[in-house]
Amino acid sequence: MSHIETVCGPIAPAALGATLIHEHILVDFGGASVTGPHRWDRQQVFDHMLPYLSAIRHQGLTTLVDCTPMYLGRDAPLLRRLALQSGLQIITNTGLYKEPYLPPWAFDLSAEELTAVWVSEARDGIGATGIRPGFIKIAVNPGPLVPIQRKIVAAAALTHLQTGLVVASHTGHAIAAHESLDIAAAAGMSLGRYIIVHADAISDLDEHVRLAKRGAWLEYDALGTRPAEEHARLLLAMLERGYGEQLLLSHDAGWYHVGEPNGGEVRPFTFLMDTFVPLLRQYGVDQSTIERLIIINPARALAIGNDRG
């Protein structure tokens, strides 16, 4: 049976509910050599971010996927505490980001050795926390891909093959997206288990269609950063072309900024339900399609053991 891993344990895919597939609760851009929980006050972060999570829980959202990877501020115990207090299901990840947020050992290890690190987290939990990741988060440069990013993509694909975890790759450029899919496919991975993160940064609609034809998920996760009508035009164009089963929505919002006074300015997670869903209804998008975008598709994408995604 397929399942989804949250920071509070596994759930059935049907229990995921309305989901924000790409958000951040805390991010530390201090660099791999200095980052760690010693750089932030967990109680302060908890107090600062809890109201933002409670707000979306009150909107009817039930799950938030936290896309902050290791060495960029991932803090699984903090996420679990926030999940328990807010009533939200929160999902964390294994994987790595990109330069300059990579530890030296990432350059030294082979793809197979990187895979072993991530598989260990998936099977045994993150450190001593017992908290298991629910997906693999990586990032790539704009393209052509540099050697370290090619290795990380290959390791992510290999990790997927051993764990069933979906791969979510910070991308946003068509060249990088296609090269990443080439590497994943060469490793034997079904591209229906690969999420092109920040796909809405790709300006050419034809590229969206090409990527969708290859089977990948397209994540439109900049909601609230541009006029809602602009987001809607792209989404509607892809729905009209029949790719509604491969689209994911989110804000890439938040977060507590480590190093900034009082955590800096937080961008709320509320735009989807407050503004975008009502706009989609005005454009004639029916309820079943809306539910597919924010409930069914995230559950399919995150389900461990789901061949298609």
Stockholm file with secondary structure:
# STOCKHOLM 1.0

chainA/1-309         MSHIETVCGPIAPAALGATLIHEHILVDFGGASVTGPHRWDRQQVFDHMLPYLSAIRHQGLTTLVDCTPMYLGRDAPLLRRLALQSGLQIITNTGLYKEPYLPPWAFDLSAEELTAVWVSEARDGIGATGIRPGFIKIAVNPGPLVPIQRKIVAAAALTHLQTGLVVASHTGHAIAAHESLDIAAAAGMSLGRYIIVHADAISDLDEHVRLAKRGAWLEYDALGTRPAEEHARLLLAMLERGYGEQLLLSHDAGWYHVGEPNGGEVRPFTFLMDTFVPLLRQYGVDQSTIERLIIINPARALAIGNDRG
#=GR chainA/1-309 SS CCBEEETTEEECGGGCCSEEEEECSEECTTCTTTCSGGGSCHHHHHHHHHHHHHHHHHHTCCEEEECCCTTTTCCHHHHHHHHHHHCCEEECEEECCCTTSCCHHHHHSCHHHHHHHHHHHHHHCSTTSCCCCSEEEEECCSSSCCHHHHHHHHHHHHHHHHHCCCEEEECCSHHHHHHHHHHHHHTTCCGGGEEEETGGGCCCHHHHHHHHHTTCEEEECCTTSSCHHHHHHHHHHHHHTTCGGGEEECCCCBCEETTSGGGCCCBCSCHIIIIIHHHHHHTTCCHHHHHIIIIIHHHHHHCBTCSCC
#=GC SS_cons         CCBEEETTEEECGGGCCSEEEEECSEECTTCTTTCSGGGSCHHHHHHHHHHHHHHHHHHTCCEEEECCCTTTTCCHHHHHHHHHHHCCEEECEEECCCTTSCCHHHHHSCHHHHHHHHHHHHHHCSTTSCCCCSEEEEECCSSSCCHHHHHHHHHHHHHHHHHCCCEEEECCSHHHHHHHHHHHHHTTCCGGGEEEETGGGCCCHHHHHHHHHTTCEEEECCTTSSCHHHHHHHHHHHHHTTCGGGEEECCCCBCEETTSGGGCCCBCSCHIIIIIHHHHHHTTCCHHHHHIIIIIHHHHHHCBTCSCC
//
